[in-house]
Amino acid sequence: MAILNRLLNLLKLLEELVAFSEFLTTPVGTIGIFCLLSYQAFALMGCDVTTATILASTAALTLYCTMNRPTY
């Protein structure tokens, strides 16, 4: 029974990982990944924490607005 319980827990974990990976492929998830990666890039370039956060958020917001541009 212990082995079956662990197998069930493993399957639940896999299901949650699949749901998380599906979220990351949505536009909001993609923008979140972009924001985190651009924050790391700005931090490596020598920006302090607040400046890197503001620049990464601005870049992510700009990308989000261009990806979800309404069509008139």
Buried (B, 14 or more C-beta within 10 A) or exposed (E): EEEEEEEEEEEEEEEEEEEEEEEEEEEEBBBBEBBEEBBEBBBEEEBEEEEBBEBBEEBBEEBBEEEEEEEE
